[in-house]
Amino acid sequence: MFKKRLLSGIILVLVAFGAICFGGYVLWGVLLAISLIGMFEFNRVFKAPWKAPTLICYAAAVGYYVLMVLGYENAIRPCVMCLVLLLLVTFVIGYPRFQFTEVMAAFFSVFYVAIMLCCIFRIRELESGAFLVWLVFLGAWGSDTCAYCVGVLIGKHKAFPVLSPKKSVEGCVGGVLGAALLGFVFALIFKDKLTAVGSPLVALPIICACASVLSQFGDLAASGIKRQHEIKDYGTLIPGHGGILDRFDSVIVTAPAVYLLLVTFFV
């Protein structure tokens, strides 16, 4: 199991590295594929991966990505309202075959997976974006690694005993501090490349620390959904890790956090 997890983890990192380095349509296509798979996994939890409301939302996610990459940002908001109306009409016409929880899950999956994950593309398109985009992964996967190590070494106090019995207060704090340290080291190494950011040695640790906090809540929220529906993993696509959502649950949350912090305060 460890070898499978390690190998699939290495492949995952290589795919992420390649897509981010290429950027543009390559990154756009990879993120769209990940989004659709993640949406499928999410809707499968609600036992509606192929029902009409869900299919409409898959199409909406594709449409959103197309509008984004073509620069038609002004069209996105009215399209979202049209999506709500279309889902309501579909629910009424298909009643009682469609449960309203299925419709809401499908609608939520568009935002939770597709729209939030596309912030990686948005960051990559910023000035210095080829370097800034890695803050998403430092705040998610880097934080998770730091939290795990600190938790194993000195973790004693349960942070969320019901939702996640293995997580400790010490581990959570270690994840935040570790992410801040990783952000500082990253800024120290690439400060000459981060021309779009004022005071990167200050900005990047702050961004990574904030991303870490939200990353941990994102991970816990995904765990809570699985616990409520009594499933272990969202899927089996990534050996040793589970599904796309099992591996990207924290990235989905850190991507918009990093993007908003950058465009609001630092870029």
Residue, then its C-alpha position, 0 to 999 in steps of 0.5 A: m500500500f505504501k509503495k502504491r501511495l508513493l508511486s501514485g503521489i509522485i505521478l500526481v506531482l509530476v502531472a501537476f508540475g507539468a501542467i503548471c509549467f506549460g500553463g495556458y490551454v494545457l493547464w486549462g484542460v487538466l483543471l477542467a478534466i479534474s473538475l469534471i471527475g471531482m464533480f462526478e465523485f461528489n454527485r456519486v455520494f448523493k447517488a445521482p452522477w448521471k441524472a439530468p440535473t447533474l448532467i446539466c451541471y457538468a455542461a455548466a462547468v464546461g461552459y464556465y471554463v470556456l467563458m473564462v478562457l475566452g475572457y467573457e467574464n461578464a457573461i458568467r453571472p447571468c449564466v449562473m442565474c440561468l443555471v438555477l432556473l434550468l435546474l428548478v424547471t428540470f426538478v419540477i418536470g422530473y418530479p418525483r424522480f429527482q430529489f431536491t437534495e440531488v439537485m442542490a448537490a449538483f449545483f453545489s458541485v459546480f461551485y465547490v469543485a469547478i469554479m473554486l479549482c479554476c482559481i489555479f488557472r487564474i493565479r497562473e495567468l497573473e504576473s509572476g503567476a508561474f511562481l505564485v501558483w505554487l502557493v496553492f500547493l504549499g498551503a495545501w499539501g505542504s501544510d498537510t505534511c507539516a501537520y502530519c509530522v507535528g501531530v505524530l511527534i507531539g500531538k496530544h490534544k484532539a482538535f476535532p474528536v468526532l469529525s477527525p479523531k486523528k487530528s490534534v491541536e498541535g498538528c493543526v498549529g504545526g501545519v499553519l506554522g509549517a506552511a508559513l515557513l515554506g512560504f518564507v523559504f519559497a520567497l527567499i529562493f524566488k524573490d527575484k522572480l516575484t516581481a508582482v508582489g511587494s515584500p514577498l518575504v512578508a506576503l508569502p508566509i502570510i498567504c501560505a499560513c491563511a491558506s493552511v487554515l482554510s486547507q484544514f477546514g476544507d479537508l475536514a469538510a470533505s471528511g464530514i461529507k464522507r462520514q455523513h454518507e458512510i463512505k471511506d473515499y470519494g473514489t479509487l482513481i488514485p491508488g493509495h489516495g482514493g479519488i480526485l476529491d480525496r487528494f484535492d479537497s484541500v487544494i479546492v479551498t486553498a486555490p480561491a483563498v490564495y487567489l483572493l489574497l493575491v489580487t486583493f492585497f498583494v498584487 
